[in-house]
Amino acid sequence: MITFIPTPIGNPQDITIRAMKLFEKAELFLCEDTRQTKRLLRLLEERFDMAYPDADFVSFNEHNGKARLEEYATSLSEKEVVYVSDAGMPVISDPGQLLVEYCQKHALKYDVLPGASAVTTAYAASGFEEGKFLFYAFLPHKGKERSAALSEAMNNGYNTVLYEAPHRLEKLLKEISLLDENRILFLAKEISKRYQTYYRGTAKELDEKFKELTIRGEWVVVISAKKSTEKSLSFAEVLTLDLPPKPKAKLLAQLSDKSVKEWYESLIKN
């Protein structure tokens, strides 16, 4: 049995009783970072009397994940295996996805425990009205890829959640300000930790504010959806427009699975 277990994103008291019981009986830990996992287990042992497991600890990350699957194939099917990220919900923006896919492909029994997630915690704290959002994880670090990803994140029509490293946060605020200085942002610093702080304001306001702050810690950024000022025509409305067949066919093709040629022929027949 393979169990994917969320770990605290800050406060160790966020661990669940169920998670600790599974830690105690695990025979093999697959960890994003074995040192981080061992530190957490020692802390749980000291503070909450959890029995430290008699288990093997193996790194499993984006660089060695595929090789580990081959190396530990027998153990995955025969032992009590736990997968953990450094913090938060495993598999979300995390190499654990490879292991889930492997379990499905080889019909291995697995389970995912509910638990701490920086994405949902920050979004709940943002206060943004819409219940729907998109998660973009980390943007590319630089170049055209970063510019294209940020433009997409800001213009997809949904509130969007990003992760950002402290040394790039100021750069991100400047980039967003250049694209839309009035866009409302929500920033969450060090969620559930001692120095947790929330910020909300326009991109311009926060860009100015953060020039005076020492930026440290882990950050989640929520970008509010772009408010559309243009009215979109429905399929039915386009059908009723008094337009020549050719431009009307182009509009209808964009709103359906039929080609421009098919619509044009249909329109001229009628």
N, C-alpha and C positions, 0 to 999 in steps of 0.2 A: 504494500500500500504506500502510495506517495501522497504526502499532505503538504500543501502550500500554505504557509503560516505567516500572516502579517505580523510585523514587529512594530513597537512604538516609534512614532516619528519624532518623539521628543521625550515626554514624560514616561518613565518606565512603568508607572502605575496603570498605563493604558493597556498593558498586556492582559490577556484574558486567562481565566482559570483553565479553560479547555486547551489553550495553547501550551501552558506550562505542563499539563498532564501529558500532552503529546511529545513535548520536548524530553520529558523524563524517560519515556519508553523508546525513543528513536534509536536506531542502530547506525544510521548513516545520515549525516547532514550535508546537503549540497548548499553552498553559501556563496553569495556574491563576494564576500570577503570573510574568510575563516576567522581572522583576528577580531573583527567586529562582532561576529556571532558569539565567539567564546567570551568576549567581554560582557555581552548582554547576559549570557547564561550564568556567568559568575555573579553578576549583579542580582539576578533573580534568585540565585542560591542564597546570597547573603541577606537580601531584604525580605524575601517571601518564602524562605525555607524550601525552595524547589530542589529536588535531588538532581545534582549535576549528572547528565547522561553518560553512560559508558558507550561512547559512539565514535565512529570515524568522522573526521571533518575534511571535506574536499571542496576546493574552489570550483565554482561553476559560473562562468561569465561569458561575455560576447566573444571573447578570443578563444576559449578552450571548450565551450559548451558542446559542440558537435563531437569532439574527441572524447569528452567525458561520457557521452551517451554510449559510445562504443565500448569504452573501458569498463563502465559499470553496468552494462546491460543486464547481467545476471543478478546483481544486487538490487537493481530497480524492480525486478519481478519477485524477489524472494524476501527482501528485508523491509523493515519499517523505515521508510525514508522521509526526511523532512527537507523541504526547500525553503530558504529564507533570503530575502533581500537585506541590504544593510539597514533599511528602515522603511516602514510603510507596507503597502499592499504589493505582494509579489506579482510578477508578470506585467504589471502596468509600467510601461517604459522601462523594461527590465528583461534580461536574457532568459528568465524563467519561461517565456513563451515557447522556447525550443523544447523544453521538457514537457509542457502541456501537449504540444503537437506530437511529441514522441509517444506519450501515453495513449493518445487517441489512435495513432497509427498502429500501435502494437497491442491495443486492447488491454492496457494496464489500468488497474483500478486507481483512481486518484480523487482527492477532495481538495477544495479551496475554502479555507476558513474566512469569515468576514472579519474586518478589522480596520485599523487606522489607515486613512488615505489623505495625503496632503491635498489632492485634487478636490475631493468632495468637501473636505473641511474648509478650505479656502473659499470655495464657491458658496457654501452656506453662509460664511461670514461676510461675503461681499454685499449681500442685500439686494443684488440685482433681481428684478422682478421675474424675468423669464425663467422657466424651469428647465429649459433646454440649453445645453452648452456643448462646445467642442473642445477636446483636449489635444494640444499640439506638442506636449512634452518640451524638450529643449529644441530651440531653433538651431540651424547650422551656425557655426561660430562666425563665419565671415563670407564676404564675396557675394556673388550674384545669387547663390543658393539661399543665403540668409535674407537678402532683400526680397526675393520672390516669396519665401515662406512667410515673412512678416506681412507682406502685402496681402497674401491670401488669408492670413489669420485675422487681419483687420477688415477684410471685405467679404467674408463668407456669409454674412447675414446673421451670425449667432454670437452670443457671448463666448469668449475663447479663453482657455486657461493655458498658461505657459509656466514652465520652470525656468529659472534663470540663476546663473552663478553670480556671486556678489561682485566679482571683478568685471562683469559685463552688464550689470543692472543699469548703471548710469548711461552706458552706450545705448541700451534698449530704450530708455526714456527719451533720449535725444532723437532716436530713429522714429519713434512713434510720434513725437511732437512735430517732426518735419512732415509726416504724412497727414496728421490730423491733431493739431494742438488742443482742440476742444474735446477730444475723446475722453470719456470717463474711464478711469482705471481704478482697480483695487489691488493693493499690494499687501501680502502677508509675509512677515518675517519670522523665522524660527518658530513655526507653529507648535504649540503645546510646551515649548521650552521656557526657560526663565525669562528671556528677553523677547518674548513674543510681542509683536507690535503690528497694528493694522494701519494702513494709510489709504485714503480714498480722495480722489480729486481729478481734475483734468490733467492730461499729459503735460501741458505747459506748467501748471501749478506744481506738480510733483517733480518735474525736471528742475525747477528753480529751488524747491525745498531740499532736494537731495544733493545739491551743490554744497550745502552747509552741514551735511551729515556724513559720518564715517560709516560706509556701507560694509557690513559684515553679515555672516550667516547665510542660511538658505532661504530662497525667496520663491513665492508663488505669485504670479501676476495674472490678474483677470482683466481682460479687455472687453469693454461693453460693446454690444453689437452696433454696427453703423445704422443710424436711423435713416431710412430711405425717404427721400423727398419726392421721388418720382412714382407716379401711379402706373402699375403694371396692368396691361390688358389681359383679360382672360381669353381662352380659346373661343368661347361663344361671342365675346365682344368683337374679336377680330373678324369672325365670320360675317358680322353685320356691317362692317366698315364699308363705306363707299369708296373703294380703291380699284385701280386697274388690276387685272388678273396677275401680272407678273410680281409686283411688290407684295400683293396680298398672299400669293403663293409662298413667297419667301418667309413671311411672318408665320403662316400656318405650319410650314415645315419645321420651324424652330420650336413649335409647341406640340409637335406630334412625331410619329414614327415614319410618316410618309415623306417622300422626297419633294423638292421644289417642282420637279417635272410632273410628278403624279398629281400634285395639287393644281398646277397650272392647267393640265389637261382636264381635270375635273371641273375647274372654274369656268373654262371656256365652253364646256359642254352645256353648262347651266346658264 
